[in-house]
Structure formats: C-alpha cells, structure tokens
Amino acid sequence: MPLCQLRTIAVGKDSKKKTDKPVAGVDTTLKLKIDGKKRTFNIDDPKLPDWIDDGDLASGGYPYNDKMPNDEYEKTVERLQIELVKMQYWLQDTGNRVICAFEGRDAAGKGGTIFTLRQYMNPRSARNVALPKPSEIERGQWYFQRYISHFPTTGEFVTFDRSWYNRAGVEKVLGFCTPEQHESFLEEVPGFERLLVADGIHFFKFWLDIGQLMQLKRFHDRRHSPLKNWKFSPIDIEGAKRWDDYTKARDEMLARTHTAYAPWTIVRSNDKRRARIAVIRRILLSLPYKGRDMDVVGNEDALIIGSGHEFL
C-alpha cells in the first residue's frame, strides 16, 4: 500500500474517526506466516477460522488455558477499584502526581484497561490523554512538547492511551518518521524520563503484550460488531501484515528505554480480565497511599506481569 494512502488512513485512526466499512481499494485478505505455517485470513468473512478460534488464548505463549471466570473478575476488580479511590484521596491530600503510559499493539486492550482503572476515580483529577495526529504547529515543535502540556499538576492521575512511544512503534514501522528521528528519540527518551522522575512524578510504563492469533480474533470481532466496528480501520490490517516489523521495533524500544528509574512493566493481555487486574495491582503496590489494604490488593501473578524484555 502506498505511504500516502497509509497516511490518510492513519489520520482516521488517530482522530478516532473510523469507518464501519472497508476503505475502497484496501485488500482485507491477510496472507500470514504463523508458527511456520502459511495462513490466509479474510477479515471481512463473518466466520472466524478454526485455526484462530482454537489457538487465540494460547498464542504468544500465554500461560493459562482458560480466561478468568467473570464472577471472580467482577468481585476482584470492584475491591481493587475501592483501593484506587483511596489512592486518589491520598494523591489529593499529599499533592503527589502519577503518569501511566500504556503501549502495545493494536487490540492489546489499552483502552479497556484504562477505562477500568479510572472507572470510579474522580474525573476532575484523573484524566486520560489520547492525542490525535499532530497539527502543523505541533510538527514544528520539539517532539515531546505536546505531551508535556498534558502532564499532571499536584494531586492528579494521568493516563496516556499511547504516548511519546508512538515514535518507536507506529511511526517507525509505517514510515511516519525518518530513521534519524527514530534514532534521536531512542537516544533522548531515557534522559527525558529521568527528568520526569527526578521531579517527583510517579511514572509507570505498561506494555500490554498480545498474541498474534488473539489480535486477529479481536480485529475480527471489531470488524463484525455493530457496536465496536468504529474501532476497526484499514491501518489495523496493515499492522497485522507487519507483525514481525512491529516485533523488531518493540524489542529495540524495550532494550534501549528500559531503565532502573523508568522500567517497562510487561503485562500478558490475551485475557483482558487478568491483564486489568495485574495493572491495577502494580499501581496500588507501588504507591504508599494511606489506608492500603494489602489483603485486598493481594499479590502479583508472576505468570502475567514482569519487567523488561526478558519477561517476553
């Protein structure tokens, strides 16, 4: 697909103005090589192929054979959300600040995790940032500048649904930045984040890791859902075709930007329920808020959550 067409599609993706119909001229048939086997998958076909349906949860080496039961999930997440409300009171009382940057491939579960995290927090001091494509003015600024304007003030909790790391993933793979810009970003970002942490901000970087078959299943679900098809765009098809390119970009990003003061937390997200719980627990265990109930917060699941590229 020509780069100019991809750029047009990307505008729709970044601005969340997605169509529920494929863009004319876009081939929706994916020709993939998965686990050494050549596969063909037409995402417009309402029937999900058996080879995806049978292997989606286990894809990418996911450690569980079944998803967390919904009743167990609902009970656990409600108790954790009560702890999040307590944590937010502590932020407001102490003036502490929090930034959570969420990254991962398309359909990894970033939006749902952020929603669950913030669901019962006071929106006056808990904000989510999901930026559209940069404006003409922003393209002429220092790359990090437009993100800094959304950083928290005293007592605020801010999540980023994709962050400055867009340059290390989507922009790198789809050619929306030059190799020089990509290299400059990887060199600069550790120093940028050191300043952020040195100023006292509690900073979390989450990479939600999804298996290839699970991503295809979620794309298919979106494409054929009357409620969620706005989430699907042809750039998702292009991303699915470039799975290996995204893997290489991810690996380089993690290797060069995982630091002691701003580490990457990896969360296996084939099961969205376990992933959401893992993210919330990591935040609650990391912040010394008043009245923390450790019996409620519980222990982390070492099969689901870990640190840095080694966990992958």
Secondary structure, 3 states (H helix, E strand, C coil): CCHHHHHHHHHHHHCCCCCCCCCCCCCCEEEEEECCEEEEEECCCCCCCHHHHCCCCCHHHCCCCCCCCHHHHHHHHHHHHHHHHHHHHHHHHHCCCEEEEEEECCCCCHHHHHHHHHCCCCCCCEEEECCCCCCHHHHCCCCCHHHHCCCCCCCCEEEEECCHHHHHCHHHHHCCCCHHHHHHHHHHHHHHHHHHHHCCCEEEEEEEECCHHHHHHHHHHHHCCCCCHHHCCHHHHHHHHCHHHHHHHHHHHHHHHCCCCCCEEEEECCCHHHHHHHHHHHHHHHCCCCCCCHHHHCCCCCCCEEECHHHC
